């Protein structure tokens, strides 16, 4: 699913039909977008990126794994492929954990080569980019609730923003709950 598909869901939620009836969302319309419509879509794209980063930083981390090489027992964090948030594991080729110390700009460990698993902050996405749905843990509607919240805040609709905030937070909490936590006690039939 693309960013614009999620924005389309958010537009339906907030009742912004004027943008839905454009060439961006309706292929039967040939007329190009007006400057005002492009500006509005720019705001919505920013809203999406704010929400997407919020989810990945605070609720459902996006994980990445790569091999790193230490020089004099240090590895500079800027050399990682992604923008790191937190380290989950550092291990060698035989899957043995490597102890390390984390400093603001580098990792110090007694190793030369290691594998690192870390959470990262995603890059800003554009309207036609594909969205990673956190390993299938997040529904597009939940992101749309967050976009609706941000959009209402930008437009000064604070009551509406509160409604979408609640739906967004409830959706996140539902997605974060582990299925294994739901247990039904066995029953006996006599």
Secondary structure, DSSP 8 states (H G I E B T S, - for coil): -BHHHHHHHHHHHHT-HHHHTSTTT-TT--S---HHHHHHHHHHHHHHHHHHHHHHHHTS-EEEEEEEE-BTTEEEGGGSSSEEEEEEEEE-TT--B--EEE-SSEEEES-SEEEEEEEEE-----TTSB---GGGTS-HHHHHHHHHHHHHHHTT-HHHHHHHHHHHHHHHHHHHS-GGG---------
